[in-house]
Amino acid sequence: MMKFFIQIIGIGFLGYCVIGAALYFFQEKMLFFPMGPPFGSCPEMDRYHAKAVDSGGVRYYLKEKSHPDNWIIIFHGNAGNACDRTYFWDLLSGLNSNLVLFEYPGYGKDSNSPGEKLILKQALELVSQIKKTKSGTLPVFLMGESLGTGVATWVSTQIQVSGLIMVSAYTSIADVAQNHYPWLPVKYLLKHKFLAYAWAKEASSAAILFHGIDDDIIPIQFAREQVVNFKEKAELIEIENCGHNDIVDVGGKILKERIKAFISKN
């Protein structure tokens, strides 16, 4: 009988190791979900008259004003691609801002593999390029959605910006993953940790965070922890009756009002 139990424990441990190994070797497919058409082939963007720009491999959609007051550079979430984020154009339509929607490397059917290091590198290159344009002296605000909140936060530690606008923020992707898989040592297996809590402590600009109270993908506890990590003034707006994917639909009015007020103050 004892031998039988030892065998069962051994099989269970082997299975546990196999699952852990699968998580380690296939984690990119579990974290990054690029879908949709190739970059630049997006009828939705065409309808909004957003221009597709490829500048040395750094790709983004651009909506320009004739006499803008500022720039808002948007970093989207981990699924889909920039093409399916036209709701940002609607959300920010009341602002006299040049709007930029970054396309992650590895998304939009390019030849790259998505990963933390390359995404952060290109995100910084994008902001640097914007600051070198003829309107580059205008205030620059970074807006992040889900995965993109960490991207925006890191970029703000590398280059001066006027403020951070965070939708569904986290302390780190490692923390969120550990929350979903508490029975695995995810924090030690994850290669793309996106340590936003550490970056927030180095950020030199004010931040405003929005989060759905019913979010079950990035539970609101992470935003509540993250907001106190920012070195500069930061505020968390908790939105009732919405989760992760419907925050712009449910909370759009609140987001519009508070983003406009935030930009006017910073």
N, C-alpha and C positions, 0 to 999 in steps of 0.2 A: 504493500500500500504506500509506504513512504517513497519507494522508487517511482511509483506512478505519479505522486504529487510533485516530485522533483522534475519529472519529465514534463508535466503540465506547466510548471513554473518556467522551465527552460524554453518551452515552445512559446509561452507568453512573452518572455524576455526577448526572444529572437524576433517575434512579430513586432514588438515595440521598437527594436533597433531598425527593422526594415522600414517601418513607418517614418522614423526619424531620418533615416538615410534618404528616403523618397522626398521628404520635405526639404532636405538640404540640396539635393541635386536638381529638384524641379521647382524650386521656390520662385524663380522668375515667372514661371507660368501661373503660379498661384498669386503673385503680387501684381504683375503687369498684364493688362488685358487689352492690347491694341486691337481695335476693330474698325471697320468702316472703309471708305474709299481712300485712294491715294491722296496725299496732300496736294491741294490745288485743284482737285476734281470734286468740287463740292457745290452742288446747285444751291444748297441752303445759304452758303456764304455769298454766292452770287446775288441772291435775292436781297441780301442786306448790303450789297455793294461793298463788301469787304475784300480787300486786295490780298492775294496770296504772295508772300515775299519769301524768297530763298536767298539768304545772304551768307555765302560761304558755308552752306550746310546748316545754318541756323534758320529755321523755318517758322513763319508765323503769319497770321491773318491780321490785317491792319484796317481800321476805320479811322480816317483822319477828319478833323474839323478844319475849316479855313483859318480860324483864329482861336486855337485851343488855349485853355487855361492851364492844362496839365496833361500828364500821361497816366494811364492806368494799364499796367502790364499784368496779364492774367495767366496763371498756371493752373491747369485743370486737374481733374482726378485721374485715377489709375485705369479706368475702363473707357473704351471707345476711342475717340481722338478729338482733335480740336474742331473738326467739322460739325460734330453734334452738340457744340456748346453755343449755339446762336442765342440761347436764352440770356447770355451775358450782355449781348447787344441791347436786348429789351430792358434788362435790369438797370443798365447804366445809361439808358438813352436820354435821361433828363440832364445829364452832365455835359458841360462843354469840354470834353476830354478826348484826346487821341486815345483810341483803344487798341491794344495789342493782345492777341491770343496766341500764346506760344504752343508750337507742336513739338512734343517730346521726341528725341531721337529714339528710333525703334517703333514709333507710331506713324500713321499715315503712309504705311507701306514703304518705308525707306530700307536701306540695307543694314542698318544698325540693330544691335540687340539692346533693348532698354535696360538701364541699370542706374543705380544711384550716382555713381561717379560721373558718368557721361551726361546725365540729365542736369546735374548741378553745374557742370562745366559749361554746357551750352546755355543754360539759363543766365549765368553771369555774363557770357558773351553777348547775349541778346540785350541785356540792360546796358552794357557798355556801348554797344552799337547805337542804341536809342539816344544815349547821352551825347553822342557825337554828331547827331543830326542837327539840322538848322533850328529845330525846336528843342534841342537837348538841354537848354538851360532852364526849361520849365520844370516845375515840381514833378517828381516821378513817384507814383504810388504802386505798390505791388499787391496784387490780389491773388490769394490762393484758395483752391477748392480741394478739400479732402487731402489726398497725397500732395497736392500743390501747395498746401499751407506750409509744409516743411521746406519745400523748395524755395518759396518766397522768403521765409524766415532766414534760411542760410544765405541767400543772395544779399539780404539786408546787412549781413555781417561783413560783407566783402566790398560793398559799394554804398555810398550815401543815397538814401531815399527819404521821401517825406513822410511815409506812413505805410502800415501794413493792414490789409483788409483780409480777414481770415474767415472762411466758411467751412465749418466742420473740421476744426483743428485737433491735433493730437500731441502727445508728449514725444512719442517716437513710434514708428511703425513696429518696432520690436515689442513695445508695450501693448499695442493693439493686437498684434498677432498672439502674444502670450495670453491675452484675455480670451481669445477665441479657442486657443489650444492649451489650456492650463495643465494638461497632463503630459505635455512635451516640453523639453528645454529649449523652447523656440528662441529665446534671447541669445543663446549661445550658437544656434544653428543659422540664424539669419545673417545674410551677407549685406543686405540693403536695409540698414537699421533706421535711416533718416532720423537722427537724434535731435529732433526739434527742440526738446527741452533745454539742451545745452546751447543751441544756437540762439534761442530766445534770450538767454542771459547775456549774450554778446550784442544783441540787436540795439541799435542806437536811435530807433525811431518809435513813435507811438504806434499802438496797434488796437484794432477793434475786432472782436471775435463774435461770430454768430454760430449758434448750434441748436439743432432740434432736440428738444427734451426726450423724444422717443427714439432717438437714433440708436439702432441696434448693430450698426456696422462699426462706427466709432462712438461708443457710449459717451454721454455728456460728461462723465467723470473725468475724461481725459482733457476736455476743454477747460473744465474747472481747475484742473491741476496746471494746465499750460498757461492760463492767463496770468498766474502769479509768478511765472518764470521770467516774464519780460522785464528787462532792466528799466525800460522807460514806461510811461503810463500806458496801461492796457485795460480794456473793458470787455466783458463778456455779455452778450445779449442772448438770453435763452428764449427760444421760440417754442411756444406750446403747440401741441397737436400736430407735430410733424417729425419725420425721421431723417434719414440720411439723403434720400434721393428726391424728396419733395420739398426741401427747405426753401428753394427759390419760388416754387409755386405757392406754398402756404404762407411763407413769410416775406414775400416779395415787397409788399408795401413797407414793412418795417425796415427791410434791408435798404430800400431806396432812400427812405428818409434819413436813416442813421448814417449811411455811407456819404450822402450829400453833406450832412452836418460835420462829419469827421473830416472830410476833405476841406471844407471851408475853414476849419480850425487849424489845419496843419499845412 
